[in-house]
Amino acid sequence: MDDIFKIIFGNTSHRPRGETFFESLRAPTGRGESLFRSATPFVTNYEWCKYQKQIQHLGELRRVSKAWNQALLPHCLCTLWFTHPSQVCYFLERWGGRLETGLVRHLRFDWGIPLVERIWVVGYIAPKFEGWWHREVAYQEYCSVPRYYDATDRTAYEPLRMLCDDILALFPHLVSIDTGYTGRAVCRSVLQLPSFYSTLTSTRGTFIPLTTLRVVIAPADAAFMGALRAFAHTLEDLAVDFIGREVPDILPADHSMITLPKLKYLAVAGSHHALPLSWIFEAWTTPILERLAVRCKYCIADHLPAYLLSLAGSLTHLYLRGRFDRDALSSIGSDLPFLTWLEFDWSDEFPVLGLAGHPRLRIIRLHARNPRSSAVKVFTQQLTLIAKTHKELWPALRTIQDCTVSVQCGLGDLFLRWDGMVAYQLGQVGVKVVDREGFAISGFWDREMMQQCYGDGESTENTEDDTNVSSSDHDSSDSDYGN
């Protein structure tokens, strides 16, 4: 029976992890949705809705019989996602002290200290926590914050501290924990209380290692660095929002060296207050890192090329969003010889790629939000150069995917930057040029005319392998560029 439930439910509702989390077009979309996708990972409202729906279905099936209830319980408790402090209160009342809580392996809770200050404060009294927004959905991105909060008022978050301590103590066998990572590093993100990391470390069991950690921190959070050291030898997946604001009771920065020997996936986000690479460059050693995602509100960092060079022996996937120098990727062929996937946002500048070449790169995935005319010009020049030098410099390249355009949504004006000759030249040398759903861009206008004459039919030109990905309800036109 347990095998049947695994087949029916699988992991479809669980928070995305590992490779799935880094698939920036992982969630399905409907016709006409915004096309401005993020090049870096974060959790969407769609994924919270999937989790909520499956928990409801599991709860209904548990009523069928005692045998079904016992078989389904591990599926119900394996992954928990709390979006409001009162949910944790009710869970503690019902499950506190029960042995079944040892089944919990993955935990996410989207509440903490918000980075906003108001004139007056609502007293958050368990279990209702009046004034706390259940969740905030901004541009289809998931986030949860309270309505009013004064970071200097300790009485306001004392109930939260107790709640956090109690829930962490209840789950000593977690393999992953997420405290509300959004990948944006903006004011709507929330920090955990100063005692969170010491509690997390002290309540850990000794038999099951923590492999995934996704957090929001102030760069000067020494408590986080202490916890990171404690889990350094087991972490495989790490995602960090660096928040560039002062928060009470946060200890001074810790810039000492740290080695993460098993880390394969790293996502860091920041802003002009806290450039993420500035905090990890030359301080964090990641000898087997395979996937790196960097997102910054403004300039990523001047030392991006130097940091990438330090990952030469292992990096296979690179995701970038933010401003970076046009020559930052000009030597990726030699700097990152094992790279197979390159994804970036070129709204500000299209990087120099054509003369660099790469022996192993299979797919280039592009994002852009109202790109500058100068960037569009370089876009055409670089892709033309790739077509001309494909055999010599880009022998493994098979797909270029423009995630800002969509045949299905019929937004033909976004195709204007794709000169028909460029797409044709790339196709002639064996490089598929596709939109976000994987439909060929070449011949778009012919299909438009056929659809107008014969009606909307399903296209059969979907691509395979490199573009066999679903689209997302990520919205990279989010407000961090306008804050």
N, C-alpha and C positions, 0 to 999 in steps of 0.2 A: 504493500500500500504506500509506503514511504517513497518508493521509486516512482509511483504514479504521480504523487504530488509534486515531485521534483520536475517531472516532465511537463505537468500542467503549468506550474508557476515559475520554475527555474529561478533565475536572478533578475527577471525583467523589471521588477519594481525596486530593486536595491539601488542604493546610491552608486553611481558609476565609479569604478575603481581601476587602477592600473591603466592599461591601454585604452579601455573604454572611456575613462575619464578624459583622456587626452584626445579623443576623437571629437574635434570641434563641430562636426556636423552630425552628432550622434542621434538627435531626437527628430522625429518626423514633423513636418509642417503641413499646413493647408495652403490652398491656392490663394495668392494675393498677400501673403504675409511679408513682412519686411525682409529685405535681402541682405541687410548689412550685418554680417555675422562676425563673431569674434574669432581671432586666430588663436586664442588661448583658452584653456578650460575654465569653466565655472558651472555652478548648478543652476538649473532653470526651474521656473515654476511648474513646467510640464512634468519634470521628474518628481517633484513633491506630490503632484496630483496622482501620478502613477502609483507611488508608494501608498498614498492614502486609500486609493481605490482597492488595491490588493489586500491591504489589511482588513478592509470592510468585507471583502469576499471571504477571506480566511476565517474571520469571525463568524460569518454565517454558516460556513461549512463545519465549523467545530461543533455546532448544535446537532448535527446529524446523528451522531452516536458517540459513546465513550471512546470507542476505538479510533474514530476519526479525530476526536479531540486530542487524544494522545499523539497521534501521528502528525497532526498539524501544528502542535505547540512549538516544536523546534523551528518551523518555518515562520511562525508568528514572532518569536523572540530573537531569532538570529540577528535581525536588523531592527533597530529602534531609531525613530526620528521624531524628536520633540520640537515643537515650534512655539511653545508658550510655557512659562514656568508652572502654571496650574496643571498642565498635563503631567509634569514630573511629580507634582504633589499627589495627584490621584494614582499614579503608577506606584509610588512608594507606599501609599496606603494599602493598595491591593496586593502588591508583590513583595514588599519588604519582608525579609526573613525567610522567603521561600527558596528552596534549593534550585527551582527551575530557572532562576535568574542567571545561573551559571551557563545557560545556553546562549546568552547574549554575547555576540562577537563584534558587532558593528554598531557604533553609537554616533548620532549627530544631534546636537541641540543648538538651535538658532536663537540664543538669547545670551546676553552678557552686559557689559558696561557700554552703553552707546556713547559715541564721541560727539555729544551735543550738550549744551548747557542752557538751562532756562531759568527764568526768574523764580518760578515756584515749582515744587516737586510733588508728585502724587506719591503717597505712601504705599509702597508695594507690600501688601499684607497677604501672606499665603492663606488659603490656596487660590484666591481669586486674582490678585495682582491687578487691581483696577487701573485703567489708564494705559495698560500695555497693549500695543497693537498685536493682534494675533500674527499677522504677517503683512509685509508690504511687497507688492509686486511692481517693480519699476522696469518698464521696457521688457517685460516678460522675463526678468531676472529675479531670482528668488532672494529675499532678504527679510529680516524680522527685527523690528526695533520698538522700544517703548515710546509713548507719545511725549512725555516730559521726563527730564532727568537732569540732576545737578551732580556732576562728577565729584564735587567736594563734600557732598552730604553722605556720610558713611551710613547713617541709619537707613537710607533708601535702598542700599544694596546688601545689607546684612542678611535679610532673608534669602537672598540669592546665594550668598556664600554658603550658608547652611545647606541649602538645597543642592548646590553643586557638590559639596563634600559628601552628602548622603548618597547621591546617585552614583558617583564614582566608586564609592566604597562597595556599592551593591554589585558592581560588574568588574571583578578582578581579572577576568579572562578576555578582555577586549583585544582584538587584533587590529581594529581601526577605530579612530575617533576623529570627529570633525566638529569644530566649534563654531561653524557658520562661515567658512571660507567662501568668498564670492569671486575672488580673482580680480577685484577692482581697486581695492585699497583707497576707498573714498569714505566720506563722512557717514554714510549709512551703515557701514560695517560696525561690528561691535567687538569689544575686547573682553577677554575673560578677567575675572577678578584676580588680584595679586596672589591669592592663595591657590589658584587653580592648579598650577604646574607642580607645586610641592605636594598637593593632594593626589594628583594623578600619579606621581612617582611613588608615593608611599603606599598607595592602595593597590598597586600592581601585583598580580600573582607571579610566581617564579617559573611556571611551566609553559605558558603560552606567550610568545613574544609579540610585542606591538610592531606591526609592519606598516601601518598607514597613519599619518598624522597630518591633519589640515587645520590650520589655525590662523587667527588674526592677531597680530602683535604690534606693539610699539618697538621700533628698532632698538631702543635702550632697555629692552626687557631681559634682564639677566636671569630671571626665573625661567624663562623659556629656554635659554641656552643651557641652564642646568638640567632641565628635563631632556633636552636634545642630546646631551652627553649620556644621560642614563639610557636612552633608547638608541643611541647611535649605531650599535652593532647589529641591530635587528631591522631598522627602518628600510623599507623598499620604496615607499611612496610618500613624498613630502610636498605639501603645498602651503605657502606662507603669504599672507597679506601683510605688508609692512605699512603701518599707519604712521604718518609723519606728524603726530601731535603729542603734546605733553599730557600725561595722565598721572594723577596722584598715586603715590606709593610704588611707582615703577622704578626699580633700581637702575644705576648707571649702566651704560652699554658694556657688553662683554665682547671684545674683538679677538679673543684668543683662538688658537687653531683648533679645528675639530675635524675628525675623519669619519666619513659615513661609508663604510666599506661595502654595504649591500644595497645602497640607494640606486634605483633604476629610473625613477620618475621624480622630477623636480619642477615645480611651478612656483614662480615668485612674482609678486605684483607690488607696485609702489607708485609713488607720485613724485613731484618735484621736491616735496618735503623729505622723502625717503626713497632714494634711488635704490631699487632692490639689489642690483649687482654690486653696488658700493659696500653692501653689508656682507656679501658672501665671497667676493673676489679675493683671492689669496688667503681666505680664512677657512673656507669649507673645502675639504678634499673629497672628491667623489670619483673614485677610480673606475667604477663600472657604470656610470650614468649613461642611460640610453636615450631618454627623452627629456628635453629642456624646454620649458615655456616661460617667456619673460614678457610681462605686460607692465607698461609704465604710462602714466598720464602724459608725460612730456618726453624728454630725451631719455632713452634707456640707460645709456652710460657711455662715456668716451672710451672705456676700456673693454667694450664688448668683444672686439677681435682678440684681445689678449686672453680674455676669459674663455672664449670658444677654443682657442689654441690649447688651453689646458685640458680640454675634453677630447683631444684628438684621438685618443686610443679607444673610445667607446661610443661616442654619441652617434645615434642613427636617425633621430627625429628632432627637428628644431622648429619652434613656434615663436614668432615675435610680433608684438604689437606695441607701437610707440614710435617716437622719432629716433632714427639712427642714421649715421652718416652713410652716404650713398656708396662709399667704398668699404663699408663694414663687412660685406660678404664677398669682396672681390677675390679672396684667396681661399674660399671654402674647399676647393678641390684638394689643396695640400694641408689646410688647417684641420679639416674634418673629413678624412678619407673614407670613413665608414657611413657617412650620411646617405640615407635613402629617401628622406622625406623633408622637404623645406616648405614652411608655411609662414606667411607674413602679411602684414597690413602695409600697403604702400600709399596710403592717403596723402602723406607728406612728401615722400620721396621714393622713387623706384630705384632699388640698388643696382649697382653694376654687377652683372652676372655673366654676360656673353663671353668675355675673354677669360673668365676664371675656369670654366669647365669643371666637370666632375665625373669620375669614372663609374660611380655607383648610384648616383641620384636618380630615382625612378619617377618621383612626382613632385611638382611644384604647385602649391595651392595658394591662390591669391585672394586678398580681401582689400576693399577700398571703400572709403566713404567720401564722396565728392572729391576725388583726387584733383590736385592742382594741374593746370594745363601743362606746366613744365614736367610734372611727373608722368603725365600721359604720353608726352613726346618721348621720354626716356623709355617708357614701357614698350612702345612700338619699336624703338631702336634696338633694345636688348633682346626682344623676342625674335626680331628679324635676324639678329646676329646668332642667336641660338640655332635657328633653322639652318643658317649657312654653315655653321661649324659643328653640327650635331654629330656627324660620324667621327670626327677627330676629338672633340672636346666633351660631348655629352652622349656617349654611346649607350648608356643605360636608361636615359630619360624616355619615358613612354607616355606621360600624361601631364598636361597643364590644365588645372581646374580653376576657373574664375568663379568664386563663390558669391560674387555680387550680381551675377546675371542668372536669369532663369527662363528657359523656354516655356515651362509650364505656367508661369505667372504672366507670360506675354508682355513683359516689359522690354519692348524692343529698343527703346532709346538707350538702355544701358549697354547695348551691343555696339554702339557707334564707335567706341574706342577700339573695337576689334576690326581692324582693316581686313577685309575679306582675303586679301592676298597673304597677309601674315598667317592667318589660320590655315589657309591652303598650303603654304610653304611648309609649315610645321607638320601638317598631315602627310605631305609628300615624303617626309623623312621618317615617318613612323611615330610621330608624337600626336596623341589624341588631344584635342582642345575641347573641353567640355564645360558645361555650366555647373551650378551647384548640385543639381540632381544627377549629373552624369550624362546629360544629353549633349550630343555634338553641337558645337556652336557653328561650325562650318555648315552652310546650307540653311541657316535659320530662316531667312526670308522666303526661301522656297517652301518650307514647311508652313510658314504663316499663311501663304497664299492658298496652299492645299487645305488647311484647316478652315479658312474662310469659305472655300468652295464646297467642301465635303463634311464640315462639322468637326468638332473636337474628337479626335481619336487618340488612342494611347500610342505613344511612340515606342518603337522596338529598338531604338538605337542606344539604349542604355549601355554604359560601359561595364567592364568587368574588372576584377582584381583591384587595381589601384583606386578606382572610383566607386567601388561597391560599398558605398557608405550612405547612410541616410542623412537627410538634412536636419537642421536644428532650429529650435525656436530661441536660439541665442540672438541677441540684438546688440551688435557692436556699435550701434549708433547711440549707445547709452550716454548718460549725461556727464560722465567723467571728463569728456572733452569740453564740456561747457561750464563746469563748476568753477 
